[in-house]
Amino acid sequence: MKKVIILSIALFSVVSCRDFLEHEPVEAISINTQLATKKGVLEALNGAYNKLRDNHFSEVAYTYGDLQSGNLKYPPNTSGAISIPTRVDNLYQFDDQPSASKLKDYYTNSYQIINNLNLILEYVDRLTDATSSEINGIKAEALALRAFVHFQLLKYYAQNYTYTSDASHLGIVYNIAPLKVGVDFPGRRTTAETFDLLEKDITNALSLIQNQHAIPAGENVNFMNPVAVKTLAAEIALWKNDWSGAYKYAGEIITGSGLALTPQNELVSKWALPESIWYFANTAENETPVANLYNFKTATNRSSYVTSEDVYTLYASNDLRKQLFEIQNLKTSITGGTQPNLPYYFTKKYKIQNFSLVYRLSLLYFIRAEAALHLGNTQQALQDMNAIINRAGLASLTQVSMDIVLEEKRKEFVFENQYFFDLMRNHKNIIRNNGCISNNCSPSYPNNKFVLPIPQESVVINSNMKQNPGY
């Protein structure tokens, strides 16, 4: 019998919302023992959520969509100098290296999470101490998480769906079973095949998902709940240019989920909390990966990223979203040797609501608007865009286009890891002006460097692995 490769199963006590994410992964444990009971399976599922939160919101992964697209720039350090942090330097230059990829850990951790989810899916049907609805709920969340992690990998490591006319270009390795010692590792699927597997996992998850989350702690919003699964389905459809599917899923959430956009009078004080669909529970009060990444605390304890004026100047003076920025005047070394205090624009989003947010309702308005435009329904697209900009305190638009949708989405989701991927889906060039200190500020589409290299260790270990072109 082949041995299962045990990458990491995290053990958790099923306790309070805060506590259940505070345990550390444990390596050496019998899979048969761990996954023989409902408690053990739920502990392993907790482990997958925990590892996913830390991986998804790691600095190199979560800044990527804003940094590469020109939404972010670097503030000066306390001495006034501005430089590229070494932890993202090659990424910022669009020159990540297979032998020393800045996202190597992100790639490896993603497949560890997938392998753990596959182990859960292999064992869950054998449980004798769980009801059929409990088993279905566990399977649904594991399937949805497996789709989510693969989908994120696809964004970073494969060109967009329409890069080739039939999506025959390289996608990713899509693992649907635990890896085993002595068995050849799987190769990369085409992008078309990858989307087929994504859709299969999501369809199965939607058919099994329960109204109450599987783990008896926390709230539904902390887990892959029914609305979160359908949001993922809408996003996958959008990326596939399945406009009818994207329109359908987004519309069902907007009209049937019971959620509403954050009211205008709460936008600045509560930001995304009222419209949240899925966010990870915190492990400690006032401590989340994104808050630590982006918040300005003191002059000597500041984040490494601020928004560029390329974005900031897009907001009208009466746009309420402009109040979600914190302006700090910081000593800056400039040509000539002077060090004036210059303004820098930090986000207040993660001070207003200190959580690790994945999905919120506003995203569905943009998905439906984009799909509606492609379907020729400009009235629906206009209605959805006006819902967003009216909420921001602005007058209604009288016309709408894809460029308008993309610009509004840029303003709405700055610091939320979206814009670069939207540009790639729409075959747009990168334009980084204000504050860009890269050697490659404005690369054009199409471009081999708009996807990352597969880490060299994965290519060496897996004889079936193909490296991305250009690396």
C-alpha positions in Angstrom: 0.0 0.0 0.0 1.2 3.5 -0.9 1.8 5.9 2.0 0.0 9.2 2.0 2.3 12.1 2.1 1.5 13.9 5.3 2.2 17.6 4.8 0.6 19.1 7.8 -2.6 18.4 9.7 -3.3 21.0 12.3 -5.0 20.0 15.5 -7.6 22.2 17.1 -9.8 22.1 20.1 -13.3 23.0 19.1 -13.8 25.9 21.5 -14.4 29.6 21.2 -14.3 31.6 18.0 -11.0 33.3 19.0 -9.4 30.2 20.5 -9.9 27.8 17.7 -7.5 29.6 15.5 -4.7 29.8 18.0 -3.3 26.3 17.9 -0.2 25.4 16.0 0.1 22.8 13.2 1.3 19.4 14.3 3.3 17.2 11.9 3.7 13.6 13.2 0.3 12.1 13.8 -1.5 9.1 12.5 -4.0 10.0 9.8 -6.2 7.0 10.6 -6.4 8.1 14.2 -6.8 11.8 13.5 -9.6 11.4 11.0 -11.5 8.4 12.5 -13.9 10.7 14.4 -16.0 13.7 13.8 -14.0 15.6 16.4 -10.7 14.8 14.6 -12.1 15.7 11.2 -13.4 19.1 12.5 -10.0 19.7 14.1 -8.3 19.1 10.7 -10.8 21.4 9.0 -10.0 24.1 11.6 -6.4 23.5 10.7 -7.1 24.2 7.0 -8.9 27.4 7.8 -6.1 28.5 10.0 -3.3 27.8 7.5 -5.4 29.4 4.7 -5.8 32.6 6.6 -2.1 33.0 7.3 -1.2 32.1 3.7 -3.9 34.2 1.9 -3.0 37.3 3.9 0.8 36.9 3.8 2.5 40.1 2.8 3.9 38.9 -0.5 0.6 37.4 -1.6 -1.9 40.0 -0.4 0.0 43.1 -1.5 0.5 41.6 -5.0 -2.7 42.8 -6.7 -2.3 46.4 -5.5 1.5 46.7 -5.7 1.8 45.3 -9.3 -1.0 47.5 -10.6 0.2 50.8 -9.3 -2.3 51.2 -6.4 0.5 51.1 -3.9 3.9 52.8 -3.4 6.4 52.9 -0.6 6.5 55.6 2.1 9.9 56.7 3.5 11.6 55.0 6.4 12.3 57.0 9.6 15.5 58.5 8.1 13.5 59.7 5.0 14.8 57.3 2.5 12.5 55.3 0.1 13.5 51.9 -1.0 12.0 48.6 -2.2 11.7 46.0 0.6 13.8 43.0 -0.2 10.8 40.7 0.6 9.0 41.9 -2.5 11.8 43.4 -4.6 11.8 40.9 -7.5 8.0 40.9 -7.6 7.9 44.7 -7.9 10.4 44.5 -10.8 8.2 41.9 -12.5 11.2 39.6 -12.3 10.5 37.0 -9.7 13.1 34.1 -9.9 12.2 30.4 -9.9 15.3 29.6 -7.8 14.4 32.2 -5.1 10.7 33.0 -5.7 9.3 35.5 -3.2 6.0 33.5 -3.2 7.7 30.0 -2.8 6.1 29.6 0.7 2.7 30.8 -0.6 2.9 28.1 -3.4 4.0 25.3 -1.1 1.6 26.2 1.7 -1.3 26.3 -0.8 -0.7 22.8 -1.9 -0.3 21.7 1.7 -3.7 23.1 2.5 -5.1 21.3 -0.6 -3.6 18.0 0.4 -5.1 18.3 3.9 -8.5 19.1 2.5 -8.2 16.0 0.2 -7.4 13.9 3.2 -10.6 15.2 4.9 -12.6 14.4 1.8 -11.1 10.9 1.7 -12.0 10.1 5.3 -15.2 12.0 6.0 -17.6 9.5 4.4 -16.2 6.8 6.8 -17.4 8.6 9.9 -19.7 6.6 12.1 -20.3 9.3 14.7 -21.6 12.0 12.4 -25.0 12.5 10.8 -25.4 12.6 7.0 -26.1 16.4 7.2 -22.9 16.9 9.2 -20.9 14.8 6.7 -22.4 16.8 3.9 -21.5 20.1 5.6 -17.9 19.1 6.1 -17.6 17.9 2.5 -19.1 21.1 1.2 -16.8 23.3 3.1 -13.7 21.2 2.2 -14.7 21.2 -1.5 -15.3 24.9 -1.5 -12.0 25.6 0.2 -10.2 23.3 -2.3 -11.7 25.3 -5.1 -10.9 28.6 -3.5 -7.2 27.7 -2.9 -6.8 26.4 -6.5 -8.5 29.5 -7.8 -6.1 31.8 -6.0 -3.1 29.7 -7.4 -4.6 30.1 -10.8 -4.6 33.9 -10.5 -0.9 34.1 -9.7 0.5 31.2 -11.8 -1.6 31.1 -15.0 -2.5 33.6 -17.7 -6.1 34.7 -17.8 -8.7 32.4 -19.4 -8.8 34.3 -22.8 -5.0 34.5 -23.1 -5.4 31.8 -25.8 -8.6 31.5 -27.8 -9.5 28.0 -26.4 -7.8 28.4 -23.0 -5.4 25.7 -23.9 -2.4 27.4 -22.3 -0.9 26.2 -19.0 -3.2 26.3 -16.0 -2.1 24.8 -12.7 -1.8 21.4 -11.0 -5.3 20.7 -9.7 -5.1 18.0 -6.9 -8.2 16.1 -6.2 -6.7 13.3 -4.1 -4.0 13.1 -1.4 -0.5 12.8 -2.8 1.1 9.4 -2.2 4.7 8.2 -1.9 5.9 6.3 -5.0 3.2 7.7 -7.2 4.1 10.3 -9.9 3.1 13.8 -9.0 0.4 15.2 -11.3 1.2 17.7 -14.1 -0.4 21.0 -14.9 -3.8 21.1 -16.5 -4.7 23.4 -19.3 -6.6 26.5 -18.1 -9.8 25.2 -19.6 -9.4 21.9 -17.7 -8.6 23.8 -14.5 -11.8 25.8 -14.8 -13.8 22.6 -15.4 -12.5 21.2 -12.1 -13.1 24.4 -10.3 -16.7 24.4 -11.5 -17.1 20.7 -10.6 -16.0 21.4 -7.0 -18.2 24.4 -6.7 -21.2 22.7 -8.1 -20.8 19.8 -5.6 -20.2 22.2 -2.7 -23.4 24.1 -3.5 -25.4 20.9 -3.6 -24.1 19.9 -0.1 -23.6 23.1 1.8 -25.6 23.5 5.0 -27.1 26.6 6.5 -25.0 26.1 9.7 -21.2 25.8 9.5 -19.6 22.5 10.4 -17.4 23.6 13.2 -19.3 24.4 16.4 -17.6 27.7 17.1 -17.6 31.2 15.6 -20.2 32.5 13.2 -21.2 31.5 9.7 -19.3 34.5 8.3 -16.1 33.0 9.5 -16.5 29.9 7.3 -17.4 28.8 3.8 -21.1 29.6 4.2 -23.7 29.3 1.4 -23.3 32.9 0.3 -19.5 32.6 0.3 -19.6 29.5 -1.9 -22.0 31.2 -4.4 -19.7 34.3 -4.4 -16.8 32.1 -5.3 -18.9 30.6 -8.0 -19.7 34.1 -9.4 -16.1 35.0 -9.4 -15.0 31.9 -11.1 -17.7 32.4 -13.8 -16.5 36.0 -14.3 -12.9 34.8 -14.8 -14.1 32.3 -17.4 -16.0 35.0 -19.2 -19.2 33.0 -18.4 -21.2 36.2 -18.3 -24.6 34.4 -17.9 -23.3 32.4 -15.0 -21.6 35.4 -13.3 -24.8 37.5 -13.8 -27.0 34.7 -12.3 -24.9 34.0 -9.2 -24.3 37.6 -8.4 -27.9 38.5 -8.9 -29.0 35.7 -6.6 -26.8 36.9 -3.8 -27.7 40.6 -4.3 -31.5 39.9 -4.2 -31.7 36.7 -2.1 -29.0 36.6 0.5 -30.6 39.0 3.0 -27.4 41.1 2.9 -27.4 44.8 1.9 -24.6 47.2 1.1 -23.1 49.1 4.0 -25.4 52.1 4.4 -24.0 55.5 3.3 -24.1 56.8 6.9 -22.0 53.9 8.1 -19.5 53.7 5.3 -16.8 55.6 7.0 -17.4 54.3 10.5 -18.1 50.6 9.7 -16.7 50.2 6.2 -17.3 46.6 5.1 -18.6 45.0 8.3 -22.4 45.2 7.6 -21.9 43.7 4.1 -19.4 41.1 4.9 -19.8 37.6 3.4 -16.7 35.8 4.5 -13.9 36.8 6.9 -11.5 34.8 9.0 -11.9 35.0 12.8 -9.1 36.8 14.6 -6.7 34.9 16.9 -6.3 37.8 19.3 -8.1 41.1 19.9 -7.1 43.8 17.5 -4.6 41.6 15.6 -5.0 40.5 12.1 -2.4 39.9 9.3 -3.8 42.7 7.2 -3.9 45.2 10.0 -0.3 44.5 10.8 0.5 44.9 7.1 -1.3 48.2 6.3 -2.0 50.2 9.4 -0.1 53.3 10.4 0.4 53.2 14.2 3.2 55.7 15.0 5.9 57.6 13.1 8.3 54.8 14.0 5.7 52.0 13.5 4.2 52.5 10.1 3.2 50.1 7.3 5.5 49.6 4.3 2.8 50.6 1.8 0.6 53.6 1.1 -1.7 54.3 -1.8 -0.2 56.1 -4.8 -1.6 59.4 -6.0 -2.5 57.5 -9.2 -5.4 56.2 -7.2 -5.9 58.9 -4.6 -6.5 61.7 -7.2 -9.3 59.6 -8.8 -11.6 60.3 -5.8 -13.8 63.4 -6.0 -13.5 65.7 -3.0 -17.0 64.7 -1.8 -16.4 61.0 -2.2 -17.0 59.4 1.2 -14.4 56.7 0.4 -11.8 59.4 0.5 -12.3 59.5 4.3 -11.0 55.9 4.4 -7.5 57.3 4.0 -5.3 58.6 6.8 -2.9 61.4 5.7 0.5 61.5 7.4 3.2 64.1 6.6 6.6 62.3 6.6 10.2 63.4 6.2 11.3 62.5 2.7 14.7 62.6 1.2 14.6 64.1 -2.3 17.0 65.2 -5.0 19.2 68.0 -3.8 19.6 66.6 -0.3 16.6 68.3 1.3 14.1 66.4 3.5 10.7 68.1 3.4 7.6 66.6 5.1 5.4 65.2 2.3 1.9 63.7 2.5 1.4 60.0 2.3 -2.0 58.2 2.2 -2.4 55.2 4.5 -5.6 53.2 4.5 -7.9 53.3 7.5 -9.9 50.3 6.4 -8.2 47.9 8.8 -8.4 50.3 11.6 -12.1 50.8 11.1 -12.7 47.1 10.9 -9.8 45.0 12.0 -10.5 41.7 10.3 -9.2 39.4 7.5 -11.9 40.0 4.9 -12.2 37.8 1.8 -15.6 38.7 0.3 -18.1 41.5 0.7 -21.3 42.3 -1.1 -19.9 45.2 -3.1 -17.9 42.7 -5.1 -21.1 41.1 -6.4 -22.4 44.5 -7.7 -19.2 44.8 -9.8 -19.4 41.2 -11.0 -23.0 41.7 -12.1 -22.3 45.1 -13.7 -19.4 43.6 -15.7 -21.4 40.6 -16.8 -24.4 42.8 -17.7 -22.2 45.0 -19.9 -21.0 41.9 -21.8 -24.6 40.7 -22.1 -25.7 44.0 -23.6 -27.7 45.0 -20.5 -26.3 48.5 -19.9 -29.3 49.5 -17.8 -28.5 46.8 -15.2 -24.8 47.7 -15.3 -25.6 51.4 -14.8 -28.0 50.6 -11.9 -25.3 48.5 -10.2 -22.6 51.2 -10.6 -24.9 53.9 -9.3 -25.7 51.8 -6.2 -22.0 51.9 -5.4 -21.3 55.5 -6.2 -24.5 56.8 -4.7 -23.6 55.1 -1.5 -20.2 57.0 -1.7 -22.2 60.3 -1.8 -21.8 60.9 -5.5 -24.3 61.8 -8.2 -25.6 59.0 -10.5 -23.8 58.2 -13.7 -25.8 58.6 -16.9 -23.6 56.2 -18.9 -21.4 53.2 -18.2 -18.5 51.4 -19.9 -15.9 48.7 -18.9 -13.4 51.4 -18.3 -15.8 53.1 -15.8 -16.5 49.8 -14.1 -12.8 49.1 -13.7 -12.0 52.6 -12.4 -14.8 52.4 -9.9 -13.7 49.0 -8.8 -10.2 50.3 -8.4 -11.4 53.0 -6.0 -13.7 50.7 -4.1 -11.2 47.9 -3.5 -7.8 49.6 -3.1 -5.8 47.7 -0.5 -8.0 44.6 -1.1 -5.8 42.8 -3.7 -8.0 43.1 -6.7 -6.8 45.6 -9.4 -3.9 43.8 -11.1 -6.0 40.7 -11.7 -8.9 42.8 -13.1 -6.4 44.4 -15.5 -5.1 41.0 -16.6 -8.6 39.6 -17.2 -9.3 42.6 -19.4 -6.0 42.5 -21.3 -4.9 45.9 -20.0 -1.4 47.4 -19.7 0.1 48.3 -16.4 0.6 52.0 -15.7 2.6 52.9 -12.5 3.4 56.5 -12.3 3.4 58.2 -8.9 6.1 56.9 -6.6 7.2 54.0 -8.9 10.8 53.1 -8.3 10.8 49.9 -10.2 13.0 49.3 -13.3 9.8 48.2 -15.0 7.1 50.6 -14.1 4.6 50.1 -17.0 4.9 46.7 -18.7 2.5 46.0 -21.6 0.0 43.2 -22.0 0.5 40.4 -23.0 3.5 39.6 -21.0 5.1 36.4 -19.7 5.9 38.2 -16.4 2.3 38.8 -15.6 2.3 35.4 -14.0 4.8 34.1 -11.5 7.4 31.3 -12.0 6.7 27.9 -10.5 9.3 27.6 -7.6 12.3 25.6 -8.8 12.0 23.0 -6.1 8.6 22.0 -7.5 10.0 21.7 -11.0 12.9 19.5 -9.8 10.8 17.2 -7.5 7.9 16.8 -10.0 9.1 15.5 -13.4 5.6 16.3 -14.8 5.8 20.0 -13.9 6.2 22.5 -16.7 7.7 25.9 -16.0 5.9 29.1 -17.1 7.2 30.6 -20.4 9.9 33.3 -19.8 11.4 31.7 -16.7 
